[in-house]
Amino acid sequence: MAQNLRQQISENIIDVLKTINDPQPVLVTREPFNVLELAITQFPAILVTPTTEDRETITMGQGGVGRRMGTITYTIRGYVRGNELDRRRSDLIEAIEEALDSDRYRDLISSGVIDSQITLIEIEERMPPLAEFSIEYQVRYNYLRGSL
C-alpha cells in the first residue's frame, strides 16, 4: 500500500500543478531535464522530485503488523525565462502554493494522507534570462505495516 500510495501522491502533485492557469506552466514533469536545453516555448517549467522519506512506528502489533507514519519530502523546482524575472518567479511560486493548498490531503485522505504543506522556498542564483526557485513540500501519511 505505501509503495502504491507514494506513486499516487507523486501523480497527484503533477496533475494539480498541470492545472495552474496563471502563469500556466508548459512543462511539468518528474523526469529530470537540462534547463539550458529547453526551448523558449517550454517555459515556465516545473520539475517535481521526491528527495527524502522519513518513517516512524506509531503502534506495535504482533508479527510485524502495526501502524507507521511517513513523511515524503518533495523538491519542486520552478524555472521562468524572459523579462521581469522576479515578478515571473513570484507569480509562479504563488500559483504553485495556491494549487497545492487547494487540497492538503492530496485527494488521498482515504488512502492515509493526513497533511501536506510547503515548508521552505529558496531562490536559486541564475543568470538572466533564467530564474529558478525550489520549494520543499512535505506530505505526511500513515499506513498499516505488513500491508505493503
SULPE-V188913 format. One line per field, one symbol per residue. phi: phi as a letter, one per 40 degrees, with the letter a starting at -180 (. if undefined). psi: psi as a letter, one per 40 degrees, with the letter a starting at -180 (. if undefined). burial: 1 if it has 16 or more other ideal C-beta (glycine too) atoms within 10 Angstrom, else 0. A space follows every 10 residues. Layout:
phi->???
psi->???
burial->???
//
This chain:
phi->.ccccdcccd ccdcdccccc baccccbbab cdaccccccd ccbcbbbbbc baabbaccbc bcggbicbbb bcbbbbbbbb ahcfcccccc ccdcccdccc ccaccfgbcc chcbaaacba bbcccacdcb bbabbcbbbb abaccgbc
psi->dddddddddd dddddddeeh dhihhdhhie hiihdeeiid eeiiihhhhh dihiiihdii ihfehiiihi hhhihhhihi iaifdddddd dddddddddd edgeefffde eeheiiiheh hhhihihifi iiiihhhhhh iiihiee.
burial->0100110111 0110011001 0000101100 0000100100 0011111101 0000000000 0000000111 1111111111 1000100110 0110110011 0000110100 1110010100 0000010001 1111111111 11101000
//
